[in-house]
C-alpha cells in the first residue's frame, strides 16, 4: 500500500539547503570489553545492524519524490538495499583526544546524506583512547537519520530497537512492529492523478480546518499583536544570523540524581525546568564574557511530543514527526540561579502546550491541507536567509532515553549525545538526551556563530555547578504585631429562667423590691 509523507515530514525536505541540512544524528560511545572475547570488529557491527533492520520501517524504504514537488513524496521499498552501503568506519587522527573527536563528529554531521537511498547511515570511529572518562579500546557510532523520517521520540525508539539489554544479544524490544508493504513506486499517471486530486481537495479541507480553528487563531493573533508581533521579547543576538555549512559540536553530561537534587530546591520544578535554567545560566555567562548580554531574556523553542497525548496520536515505534513546540524565556536576565529556576518554573507551569504550543499546533494541523508545491515554495521562502523570522534565539530539546545499560554486538553503551539541524536566525541547538542515570548537554552551532564552543561547554558545567551549590533561602518568620491582642471579654452568664409551675397549681410570681427582698402579690 502506498504511504505518503505527512506535511510535517515533508517540510524537512523542502527546507533543506546546502548550508542547512535537515538530518539528525545520535553520537554513541561503546566499551567493547563487555563483548565475548573483549573486542568488537567492524564486521560484527555490520552483522548486528543487519539482524535488526526489520525492527523499524525506516531502514529499508527510500523516497519517491515528485517533479517540482507537485505533491508530498512517497515512501517506497529500496529494491537495491544493501546494509553495507550505509556503513563506514575510520580512526581518529592524532592526538585522538576529545577535541579531535568533536571535530570529526561535526565534520560528518556537516556532510549531506545520499537522498537516493534509505535515509540513514552509520559511521564507526575508533581510536578514542585519549578521551578522559572513556574506557580504553572504545569506539563511537555516529547514526544519522533524516528528519523527514523520524522525530526525536521515534528516532530514539528506532535506536533502542536496534540495541540489546545484555552482552549476550537479548533484544531491548522483543516484538518489532509489523512489516510495511509499501508496494511498487507509483506510476506517472497515478502520481499526477493523486496530485491533481489533492490540489482540488486541499482548499476545501483547508477552509474547513480554518473554520474549526478560527477562535484559537484569532486569540493567538490578538496576543501576538498585543505583544508586538513574532519578534516581540526576542532580543537580537549572535545566534540570529544566517547559518553557514560548517557546524560545531561539543558536549558534557551530569547525573540525573544531581538534577533531582536541584529541582527539589524549588518546589514544583521539573527536570526540563532544570535543563532550561542551566542553559540560561550558561548563555548569561557566555554572552557576558563577550559583552553581548542583552537586558531582555533570551527565548528558546522547546519541542512538545504529541505521541500518546492527542486522540489518534501514533506510538513511538511509528516513524515520522508528531511534535509541536512552545517558546520559553530561559531568564538570562536573572543572575541568581535558584531565582532563575523559579522564574522558569512559573512560566512553564502556565505555558505548557495548552497555551504556548497553540500556534505551533495550529500551523501543523493547517499545513496538512496545503498542496505540496505551495508548501514547498512557502517553506523555502520563510526559512531563507532573507525572510527567516527572528522568532527565537535557540532550540532546546529534551528527549528521555533508556535508564538501563544498552549493548551493541556485546559492547556496552557508556555515553551518548544527540545532534539536530540549525536554521537561519537560529544558530544554536542544545540537545539533552538522557541515558542510564545521566543527562547529556549536546551543543550544536556553526563556526562563524560560536567558534569557541568549548568555552560554552565550560559555561554549561559552571552553570549547573552554581545550581548545585545554591542554597534555598529560608522563609522569614512572621513579624510580631505592635499591639498585643486584647483578651476576649468573658461572656455574661444567661439569666436563670424560672421553671414552669406544675399543672393544677398556680404558684405566685416573686418580684424583688428596692431592698432586694421579695414580696407576694
N, C-alpha and C positions, 0 to 999 in steps of 0.2 A: 504494500500500500504506500502511495506517495506521501512523503512527510515534508511539509514546507516550513521554513524558518518563521518564527514569530517576528513581529515588527521590532520587538525589543532585542531579539537576537541579531536581526539583520542590520540594525543601526551600527553595530560594531564593525561590520564590513564596510558600510557606507562612509564611516568617519575615519577609516584608516588611511594614513598617508605615509610617505617615506620618512617623515620626522616623527609621526605619532602612530606607532604600531600598536594594535589593539589586542595583543595576546597577554596572557597571564603566565606566571612561572612559579613553580614550587622549588625551593632550594633545600635539599635533604642531605644530611651527612650521616654516614653509616660506619659502624665499627664491625669489621669482618671477623674479629677474634671470636665471636659467638657462633660462627658458622662451623659446620663439620669440617675438620681439618684446619680451622683457624684462618682461612683465607677465602676470598671470592674472586673468581676470574670474570672477565667481561662476558665471555660466552655463557657463564652461569646466570648473569643478569639478563641476557637476551632470552635464554631458555625460560626463566621465571616470568618475564613480561609476556612472552608468547603464550604461556599457560594461563594468563589472566585477561587476554584481550576480549574474552567473551563476557566479562563482568560489567561492561558498560558499552552502550551503542556507539559512543564517540570514537572508539578505537578503529573501526573498520568502515566508516562512512565518510564520504567526501562531499564537497559542494558541487551542485549543478547550478551555475549562475546564468541568468538570462541576459541576452543582449540589451545594452543600455539600461539594465536594471529595471525593465518594464514591470516586473513583479518580484516579490521576495524570492530568494533562491530556494532550492530543494536539497534535501539530503538523499544521496544515492549510495549504493554499495560500491566500494572500490574494487573493481574486478582485477586489479593488479596489486592487491595488498600484499606487502612483504614487511614483516616486523623489523627486519634488519635495516631496511631503508629509512627507518625512523630513529635509528640509534647510532651514536658515535661516541668516541672517547678520546681523551687526551690527558696529559700530565702537566701540572703547574710548572712554569719555568722557575728558576731560582730567583729569590730565595725561598719561594713556596710558603710564604707567611700569610697572615690574614689579609693584609693589604693586597698582595698578589692575587689572592683568591677573589676578593671583591672586584678587582679589575677584570678578571676572567669572567665572573658572573655577569657583570654589567655589559661586557662586550658581546656575550652570547645573547643576552636579552635584547640588545640593540639590533640584532640581525632579523630580517624578515623571514617569515615561515614560508614553506612551499605550499601555496594555496591550491595546488592541483592534486594533493593527496589528503588523506585524513589529517585533520588539523591538530596534530600533536607530534612531539618528538622528545627524545631523551638524550642528554649529553652527560657522560660519566667523566668525572675529573679525579685523577689520582695525585699523589704527592702532597698530602696535607700535613706532613709530619711536624712542621714548624708552626702550626697554629696552636696557641695556648688553649688548654682545656679539651683538645680533640685527641682521642687515642691514636697511638702510632699505627700506621697502616690503613687509616680510614680513607674512604672515598666519598665523593659527593655525587648526587644525582640531580641534574637540572631538568625538570619536567615542564615543558611548555605546552599549553593548550590555548587555542584561540578563544577569545571572549565570546565569539558568536556561538561557540559550542557549549560553554559552561559559564556559570557564575561561581561565586566563592563557595556556596554550600554544595552544589552539585560537583564542583571540581574537587573539593575535599572528600566527598563520598567516593568519587572515582579512584582517588589515590588510596583510600582505605581499602576499597575492594581489591586493589592490586597488592595489598600488604598481607602479612601473616601476623598471628598473635604469639607465635613462638618460633624458635630457631629450627624446628623440625618441619615447618611448612604448613601449619594449620591455617586455612584462610580466615582473615578477620571477618569477612561476611560470607556466611555459609551458602546462602541461596542468592545467586545473581539474578538480576531482572530478566524477564523473558526476552528472547532474541527478536529484534525487529525485522520484519520482512518489508524492505523498502521497495522491492521491485526494480524494474529497469528504469533508466532515465526517461523523463517524459519526452515524447516526440515534439517536433516543431509545431505541428498542428495542435496538439494538446496543450502545449505551453502557451501559444497565442490565444487559444480558447479560454484557458483559465485566467490569463492576464486580462483579457477583454471583459470577462465576467466579473472579475474582482474590481476593475475600474468602474464598471457600471453600478455595482452594488455598494462600493465604498462611500459615495456621497450620502446615500440613504442611511447606511449604518452609522456614518459619522454624525449626521444630524440627529439621529435617534439617541446616540450616546451623549451628544452635546446637550440635548434637552433634559436627559436624565440627570446630568451632572451640573446643569446651569446654576443651581443655588450655591454649590460648592465653588464653582468657577467665579461667580460674582463676588462671593465672600473673600476668596483668595485675591482677586483683582483689587477689590477695595482696600484690603490690608496692604497689598504691595504699593498701591498709590499713596496711601496714608503714610507709609514708611519711606517713601521716596523712590520706589522702583526696585529692580532686582539688585542693583549695586549698593542700595542703602545699607549702612552698617558694615560694609565690606571694605576695609582700608586697602589702598593700593600698596603692594609690597613687591619685592624682587621676584616673588613667585608668580605674579600676574603679568607674564610676558609670553611672547611666542616661544614654543619649546623646540629645541634642535634635536638632532638624531642621536647625540652621544649621551647615553644615560649613565648615571652613577648609582652605586649601591653600597650600603654598609648596614650593620645591624648589631643588636645586642639582645639580651634576654634577662628576665627577672623571674623569681619564684612566685608561683600563684599564691603560695601561703603568705608571702610578704604583701602581695596585693590585697589579700583578705585582711591582713592587719591594718593596712592603710585605710581601707574603706570603712572599717569599724570605728575609725576616729571621727567620722562624720555620719551620724545616723541617717539611714536611707540611701547612702551612696552605693553604687553598683561597681562591678569590675570595669564595665565600659566607662563609667564616670572617672575612675582612677586612670584609665588609659588616656582619656581626653585631657585630664588635668596634667598628667605627666608630659604629654606633647605640648600643651600650652606653656608649661614652665620652661621646657627646652627651647621653644620658639622665642620666649621672652629673653632668655639668656643669649641665644644666638644673635637675634636682631639687635639687642643692646650692645653686644660686643662690636657689631658693625655700625653702631649708631644709626640704626634704621627702625627702632621700635616705635610704632605709631601709638597715639593716645588711645585709639579705639582698639577693641579686642579683635584679633584675627578670627575668621569664621571658617569652620571645617564642614565638609559634606560627609555624613556618615550613612552607610547603606542600611536598609531595613529589609531583613529576609522575610518574604511573603509566603514562603513554603509552609504549609500546615496551619496558617493563620486564617487566610481568607477562604471562603467557600470555594471548593474546587481547586485549591492550590495543590501543586504537584509535590511529590516526595523528593527527597534529596537525591534519590537514585535516578531521577529523570533529568537528563542533560538539558541545557538551556538556561535562560535567565528569568528569574522571578524575584525581582528586587524593586524596592522603592528607595527613597532617601530622605534625610532631613538635614537641615543646616543647624550647626551648633556653635555658638561662640565658645572658644576654648579659654577665654578670660586671661589673655596675655596682659591685660591691663591691671591685674591684681598680683601683687608681689608675694603676699603671704600664701604658702602652699595649701593650707587647710581652708583658708577663706576662699581660695580659687576652687577647691574641690566642692565646697558648699554651694558656690555660685553655679558651677556646672551641674551639680545635682538638682538644684532648684529649677534650672532651665529644662533639663531632660525629663524631669517628672511631669512638667506641664506640656512639653513639646514632643512627646512621642509621636508615633506615626499618625495618630488621630488628628493632629494639628499640623506639625511641621512637615509631615510627609504628604499632605493632601495634594499639593501642587504636583509633586512627582508622580503620584498615583493617577491623577487626572490625565497628565500627559502620556503616561504609559497606556492607559485604557483608550484614550482617543487615538493614539498612534496606530492601534491595531486596525483602524478603519481608513488609514491614509494609503492611497495607491503607492506601490513600491517605487516607481520612478519619481513621484513627487517627494516621497520621504527621503530618498537617496539624495536628491538635489538640495532639499532643505537641510538635511543633516550635514552635508559637506559645507554648506554656506554658514550655518550658525556655529560650526566648530573651526572655521578657518581663522587664519591669523588676523584678518581684518575685522571680522564680525563677531568673534568669540566674546561672549558676555562675561564680565567680571562678577560672577555670582558667588564665588568662594575664593579662599586663599589656598586651601589644600584639601586633600582627601584622606580620611582616616577610616580604615576597615578593620573590624574585629571579628574574626571567624573562629569560633571554638573548634578545637580538634580533639583527637582521641587522648584520653588521660591514662592510657596504659601503653607499655612498650610495644612498638610495631617492628616488624622484621621484613627484610627483602633478601631472598635467596640465602637465608640464615644469618645475615648481618643485621645487627640491631640499629635502629634509628636513634641517634643521640641528640640531634638538634635539627630544627627546621626553620625556614624563613619563607616569605612569600613576596612576589613582585607583581605589580599591576601597571597598566598604562597611564601615562600622563596625558595632558591635553593643553592646548593653548589657553593661557590665563590660569593654569593650574599646574605649576611646576614642581609640586612636592606631593608625594604619596607616602603615607605611613601605614603599612600593613602589620597587623598584630595577631598572627595565628598563635594558638596555644597547643601544647603537646606535653603529655606526661609530666604534669606538675609545673611547667614553665610557660611563660608567655613571651614571645619574641617581639621586638620592635624592629621591623624591616623598613629601611629608609630608601626611597627611590626618588632621584631627582635628575637634573641634567647638568652637564659640565659647566655651561655658562651661568646657570642659576645658582648652583651650590657646589663650587669647586672644592670647598673644604668640608665635604660631607663627614669626614672622620671627626671633625670638631663638633658637628651637630650630634653625632652619636655620643660624644662625651657629654654634651648638654642633656641628652636624654638620661644618661646614667646619673648625672648630678641632680636633675630634677626629681627623679624617683628617690634618690638618697635624701633629698630635702623633705619629701613626704614621709619617708620612714622616720626621720629624726624629729619631725614636728610633733609637738605636744599639744593636745587639745586644751583650750582654755577652760579652767574650772568655772562653773556657774557662780556668779556673785551672789552672796547671801542677801536676802531682803533687808533693806534698811529699816531700823526701828522707828516707830511713829513718834512724833514730837510730844504729843499729849497722851497720857495713859487713858485707856478706855475706861470710863466710869463703870463701877459695878452696877449691875442691874438692881433696881429697886424691888424690895420684896412685894409680892402681890398681896393686897388686903384679903383677910380671911372673909369668906362669904358669911352673911348673917344667917343665924340659925332660923330655920323655917319651922314654926310650931306644927306639931303633928296634928292631924285632924282628929276631932273628938269621935269617940265611939258612937255608933249608931244607937238611937233611942235615948240618948242623954246629952243634953246641951251643956257644955262647960263654959262658964263665963270667961270673957277675954280680959286678961290683966293688962293694964296700962300703967306706965311709970309716971309719977308726978314730979314736981320740981325737986323734991327731996330725994328722989331716987327710989321712994317706996311705992309699992303698988297699991292700987285701990280697986275695989269692985264696983261695977255699975249696979 
